[in-house]
Amino acid sequence: MKLSKRIALLLFTITTLTMITASSEAQSPETPLLSLEAKILLGEVKGRIDHMALDPLRNRLFVAELENNSLGIVDLGEHKVVHVITGLTEPQGVGYEPSTDTLYIANGGDGSVRLYRGADYAETGRIDLGDDADNIRVDPATKRVLIGYGGGGIATIDPATRTKIADFPLPTHPEGFQLDRKNNQILVNVPRARAIAVLDGGSGQPKALWSTKESGANFPMALDEDAQRILVAFRSPPKLGVFSARDGESIANVELCGDADDLFVDAKRGRVYVSCGEGFLDVIDARAGDYRRLARLPTVRGARTSHYVPSVDRLFLAVQAASLEPAAVWVYRPVP
């Protein structure tokens, strides 16, 4: 074979292999569907970081810096910390109530809920729940603030009077919970009971206790209101469980990354985002109802809390300080 023909054949082979490799990579189920567009440094923040919330009026993100006993306030337009609230005791949950322009911070260390004015972050009140104040949800319809706490309860706070007006009993300490407005109920993860508790949305009285059977450590929960499905991330074993919001019937199970602490539904794209302390973000496809995993993105070990905000179409990941990474909020843009 002449040298020119050999060169031509070699070039054809290389080109063909390159096209096959590129096609294979494009179709790979591990193709990232979240684009990391920024890392917002939090400063000298030590230890574990917990949950987050957004003030949409000022475009500011609240970050509960649990082991640092502080709360960072991040201006998302400027990509920087603009204020820090100190003197907290293991802040875990955070919520913003817009009608009264009030920031709520739930403290696990002393069981207190502390209230701050949104304009200048001056402290305006304190409600003592007694023990392990944790997750916060704000009901947009009633404007009431619900907080899980203690050995088994959800406190309801009236933002107008800034007082606790009701207590909803639970069998054990509540973790992630959601307000199901279509069915007028509150769905609560109670991992020590290996169950999902169902409360009446008005009275708070128990309606049902759906067993999660062999699955345990059910901490985060999301609600797909359109599909009427509850999504629960289990840590033991690590998997995503999907249940009917009407009767708790199991619909699907998908293997997950380990130590999940937050998950969110992206209704626009039919996806689910799960952040795991093992050091990954899992992206799950929910469009066909089979909930298969689309991608697993590496992050940083310990980065297990996140916050997806549909109005700004961004996923925020809280990354605690590590040997090669400073404490920061990583900002992901869903793709496409």
C-alpha positions as CSV (number, residue, x, y, z in Angstrom):
1,M,0.0,0.0,0.0
2,K,1.4,3.4,-0.9
3,L,2.3,5.8,1.9
4,S,-0.4,8.4,0.8
5,K,-3.1,5.7,1.0
6,R,-1.9,4.6,4.5
7,I,-2.0,8.2,5.8
8,A,-5.5,8.6,4.3
9,L,-6.7,5.4,5.9
10,L,-5.2,6.4,9.3
11,L,-6.8,9.8,9.2
12,F,-10.2,8.2,8.3
13,T,-9.9,5.8,11.3
14,I,-8.9,8.6,13.7
15,T,-11.9,10.7,12.5
16,T,-14.3,7.9,12.8
17,L,-13.2,6.9,16.3
18,T,-13.4,10.6,17.4
19,M,-17.0,10.8,16.1
20,I,-18.0,7.6,17.9
21,T,-16.4,8.7,21.2
22,A,-18.1,12.1,21.0
23,S,-21.5,10.5,20.2
24,S,-21.1,8.1,23.1
25,E,-20.2,10.9,25.5
26,A,-23.2,13.0,24.3
27,Q,-25.6,10.2,25.0
28,S,-24.0,9.2,28.3
29,P,-26.4,9.1,31.3
30,E,-23.7,10.7,33.4
31,T,-23.8,14.0,31.3
32,P,-24.0,16.8,33.8
33,L,-27.4,18.6,33.7
34,L,-26.4,21.3,36.2
35,S,-23.8,23.9,35.2
36,L,-21.7,25.4,38.0
37,E,-21.6,29.1,37.3
38,A,-20.3,30.6,40.6
39,K,-18.8,30.0,44.0
40,I,-19.8,32.6,46.6
41,L,-17.4,32.6,49.5
42,L,-18.9,32.7,53.0
43,G,-15.8,33.9,54.8
44,E,-14.4,32.3,58.0
45,V,-17.2,29.8,58.5
46,K,-16.3,26.5,60.3
47,G,-18.1,23.2,60.3
48,R,-21.4,22.0,59.1
49,I,-23.8,24.2,57.2
50,D,-27.5,23.5,57.3
51,H,-30.6,24.8,55.4
52,M,-31.2,27.9,53.3
53,A,-34.0,30.2,52.3
54,L,-34.5,33.2,49.9
55,D,-35.7,36.7,50.4
56,P,-37.1,37.3,46.9
57,L,-37.7,41.0,47.5
58,R,-34.0,41.7,48.0
59,N,-32.6,38.7,46.1
60,R,-30.8,37.5,49.2
61,L,-30.0,34.0,50.3
62,F,-30.0,33.1,54.0
63,V,-27.5,30.3,55.0
64,A,-27.7,28.6,58.4
65,E,-24.1,28.1,59.5
66,L,-24.9,25.5,62.1
67,E,-21.6,24.7,63.7
68,N,-20.4,28.4,63.4
69,N,-23.5,29.6,65.3
70,S,-24.2,32.2,62.7
71,L,-26.3,32.9,59.7
72,G,-24.8,34.3,56.5
73,I,-26.8,36.7,54.2
74,V,-25.7,36.5,50.6
75,D,-26.6,39.1,48.0
76,L,-27.1,37.0,44.9
77,G,-26.8,40.0,42.5
78,E,-23.4,41.0,43.9
79,H,-22.3,37.4,44.7
80,K,-21.1,38.3,48.2
81,V,-22.0,38.1,51.9
82,V,-23.5,41.4,53.0
83,H,-24.4,40.6,56.6
84,V,-23.9,38.0,59.3
85,I,-26.1,37.3,62.2
86,T,-24.1,35.9,65.1
87,G,-24.9,34.7,68.7
88,L,-27.1,31.8,67.5
89,T,-27.1,28.3,68.9
90,E,-26.8,25.7,66.2
91,P,-29.2,27.3,63.6
92,Q,-30.8,24.6,61.5
93,G,-34.0,25.9,59.8
94,V,-34.5,29.2,58.2
95,G,-37.6,30.8,56.6
96,Y,-38.7,34.2,55.3
97,E,-42.3,35.4,55.7
98,P,-42.9,38.2,53.2
99,S,-46.1,39.8,54.5
100,T,-44.4,40.9,57.7
101,D,-40.9,41.1,56.1
102,T,-39.6,38.8,58.8
103,L,-36.7,36.3,58.9
104,Y,-37.2,33.2,61.1
105,I,-34.2,31.2,62.4
106,A,-34.8,27.8,64.2
107,N,-32.0,26.9,66.7
108,G,-31.3,23.3,67.5
109,G,-29.1,24.1,70.4
110,D,-31.6,25.8,72.7
111,G,-34.9,25.2,70.9
112,S,-35.5,28.9,70.2
113,V,-36.9,30.6,67.1
114,R,-35.5,34.0,66.6
115,L,-37.1,36.7,64.5
116,Y,-35.3,39.4,62.5
117,R,-36.5,42.4,60.5
118,G,-35.9,42.0,56.8
119,A,-34.8,45.6,56.2
120,D,-31.9,45.8,58.6
121,Y,-31.8,42.3,60.4
122,A,-32.6,43.8,63.8
123,E,-33.9,41.1,66.2
124,T,-37.6,41.6,66.8
125,G,-38.7,38.6,68.8
126,R,-38.0,35.2,70.2
127,I,-40.2,32.1,70.6
128,D,-38.9,29.3,72.9
129,L,-40.0,25.9,71.7
130,G,-37.9,24.1,74.3
131,D,-35.9,21.6,72.3
132,D,-34.3,21.0,68.8
133,A,-36.1,23.6,66.7
134,D,-35.5,22.4,63.2
135,N,-37.2,22.7,59.7
136,I,-39.3,25.7,58.8
137,R,-42.1,26.0,56.3
138,V,-44.1,29.1,55.5
139,D,-47.7,28.6,54.3
140,P,-48.3,31.2,51.5
141,A,-52.1,30.9,51.9
142,T,-52.4,31.5,55.6
143,K,-49.0,33.2,56.0
144,R,-48.4,31.1,59.1
145,V,-45.0,29.7,59.9
146,L,-44.7,26.0,60.8
147,I,-41.6,24.7,62.7
148,G,-40.7,21.1,63.5
149,Y,-39.2,20.6,66.9
150,G,-38.5,18.5,70.0
151,G,-39.5,14.9,70.6
152,G,-42.5,15.1,68.3
153,G,-44.3,18.3,67.3
154,I,-44.9,21.0,64.8
155,A,-45.4,24.5,66.1
156,T,-47.6,27.0,64.3
157,I,-46.7,30.7,64.6
158,D,-48.9,33.6,63.7
159,P,-46.7,36.2,62.0
160,A,-49.0,39.1,62.9
161,T,-48.7,38.5,66.7
162,R,-45.4,36.6,66.6
163,T,-46.7,34.0,69.0
164,K,-47.2,30.2,68.9
165,I,-50.9,29.6,68.3
166,A,-51.0,25.8,67.9
167,D,-49.0,22.6,68.4
168,F,-49.4,19.5,66.2
169,P,-48.3,16.3,67.9
170,L,-46.2,13.6,66.2
171,P,-44.9,10.2,67.3
172,T,-41.2,11.3,67.2
173,H,-39.0,14.2,66.1
174,P,-40.0,15.5,62.7
175,E,-37.4,16.0,59.9
176,G,-38.4,17.2,56.4
177,F,-42.1,18.1,55.9
178,Q,-44.3,19.6,53.2
179,L,-47.6,21.4,53.1
180,D,-50.0,19.5,50.7
181,R,-52.5,22.2,49.9
182,K,-54.5,20.2,47.3
183,N,-55.3,17.5,49.9
184,N,-55.3,19.9,52.9
185,Q,-52.7,17.9,54.8
186,I,-49.2,18.1,56.2
187,L,-46.8,15.3,55.3
188,V,-44.0,14.7,57.8
189,N,-40.9,12.5,57.8
190,V,-40.6,10.8,61.2
191,P,-37.5,8.6,60.7
192,R,-37.4,7.1,64.2
193,A,-40.8,5.7,63.6
194,R,-39.8,4.6,60.0
195,A,-42.8,6.4,58.7
196,I,-44.5,9.4,57.1
197,A,-47.0,11.1,59.3
198,V,-50.1,12.7,57.8
199,L,-51.7,15.6,59.6
200,D,-54.9,17.5,58.8
201,G,-53.9,20.8,57.3
202,G,-56.3,22.8,59.4
203,S,-56.5,21.1,62.8
204,G,-53.2,19.4,62.8
205,Q,-54.9,16.2,64.0
206,P,-53.3,12.9,62.9
207,K,-54.9,11.3,59.8
208,A,-52.5,8.5,59.0
209,L,-49.1,7.0,59.6
210,W,-47.6,5.5,56.5
211,S,-44.9,2.9,57.2
212,T,-41.7,3.1,55.1
213,K,-41.1,-0.6,56.0
214,E,-37.5,-1.7,55.5
215,S,-36.3,1.8,54.5
216,G,-34.9,4.1,57.3
217,A,-33.4,7.5,58.0
218,N,-36.0,9.4,55.9
219,F,-34.8,12.9,56.3
220,P,-35.5,15.2,53.3
221,M,-38.9,15.3,51.6
222,A,-40.3,17.1,48.5
223,L,-43.8,17.3,47.1
224,D,-44.6,17.1,43.4
225,E,-48.0,18.9,43.5
226,D,-48.8,18.4,39.8
227,A,-48.3,14.6,39.9
228,Q,-49.6,14.3,43.5
229,R,-46.5,12.4,44.6
230,I,-44.3,12.6,47.7
231,L,-40.6,12.1,47.2
232,V,-38.5,11.0,50.2
233,A,-34.7,10.5,50.3
234,F,-33.7,7.6,52.6
235,R,-30.2,7.2,53.9
236,S,-30.5,3.5,55.0
237,P,-30.3,2.2,52.4
238,P,-29.6,5.3,50.2
239,K,-32.5,5.6,47.8
240,L,-35.3,7.8,46.6
241,G,-38.8,6.6,47.5
242,V,-41.8,7.9,45.5
243,F,-45.3,7.6,47.1
244,S,-48.8,8.7,46.3
245,A,-49.8,11.8,48.2
246,R,-53.3,10.5,48.5
247,D,-52.8,7.1,50.2
248,G,-49.0,6.6,50.6
249,E,-48.8,3.8,48.1
250,S,-45.3,3.1,46.9
251,I,-44.7,4.1,43.2
252,A,-41.0,3.9,42.6
253,N,-37.6,3.4,44.2
254,V,-34.2,4.7,42.8
255,E,-30.7,4.2,44.2
256,L,-29.2,7.5,45.5
257,C,-25.9,8.9,46.7
258,G,-25.3,8.6,50.4
259,D,-26.2,10.9,53.3
260,A,-28.9,12.9,51.4
261,D,-30.2,16.0,53.3
262,D,-32.2,18.0,50.7
263,L,-34.2,17.3,47.5
264,F,-36.2,19.5,45.2
265,V,-38.6,19.1,42.3
266,D,-37.8,21.0,39.1
267,A,-41.4,21.0,37.6
268,K,-40.3,22.9,34.5
269,R,-37.9,20.1,33.4
270,G,-39.5,17.2,35.2
271,R,-36.4,16.6,37.3
272,V,-35.5,15.9,40.9
273,Y,-32.3,17.3,42.5
274,V,-30.8,15.5,45.5
275,S,-27.8,16.8,47.5
276,C,-25.7,14.3,49.4
277,G,-23.1,14.5,52.1
278,E,-21.2,11.7,50.4
279,G,-20.1,14.4,47.9
280,F,-22.5,14.2,45.0
281,L,-25.6,15.8,43.4
282,D,-28.0,13.3,41.9
283,V,-30.3,14.4,39.0
284,I,-33.3,12.2,38.6
285,D,-35.7,12.1,35.6
286,A,-39.3,12.2,36.7
287,R,-41.0,12.8,33.3
288,A,-41.8,9.3,32.4
289,G,-42.8,8.3,35.9
290,D,-39.9,5.8,36.2
291,Y,-37.6,8.2,38.1
292,R,-34.3,7.0,36.5
293,R,-31.0,8.7,37.4
294,L,-29.8,11.1,34.7
295,A,-26.5,12.3,36.2
296,R,-24.3,12.1,39.3
297,L,-22.2,15.2,39.8
298,P,-19.2,15.3,42.2
299,T,-19.2,18.1,44.8
300,V,-17.4,18.1,48.2
301,R,-17.8,15.6,51.0
302,G,-20.1,17.1,53.6
303,A,-22.0,19.3,51.1
304,R,-25.4,17.9,51.8
305,T,-27.8,20.8,52.0
306,S,-29.1,22.7,49.0
307,H,-31.9,25.0,48.0
308,Y,-33.6,25.1,44.5
309,V,-35.5,28.3,43.7
310,P,-37.8,28.0,40.6
311,S,-38.3,31.8,40.3
312,V,-34.6,32.4,39.7
313,D,-34.0,28.9,38.2
314,R,-30.9,28.1,40.3
315,L,-29.8,25.4,42.7
316,F,-27.7,26.6,45.6
317,L,-25.4,24.1,47.3
318,A,-23.9,24.8,50.8
319,V,-20.2,23.7,50.8
320,Q,-18.5,23.5,54.2
321,A,-14.8,24.4,54.5
322,A,-12.5,21.5,53.6
323,S,-8.8,21.1,53.0
324,L,-9.0,22.3,49.4
325,E,-12.3,24.2,49.5
326,P,-13.3,27.3,51.6
327,A,-16.9,27.6,52.9
328,A,-19.1,28.7,50.1
329,V,-22.4,28.6,48.3
330,W,-22.0,27.0,44.9
331,V,-24.5,28.2,42.3
332,Y,-25.8,25.8,39.7
333,R,-27.8,26.6,36.6
334,P,-30.0,23.8,35.2
335,V,-29.2,22.8,31.7
336,P,-30.8,23.2,29.2
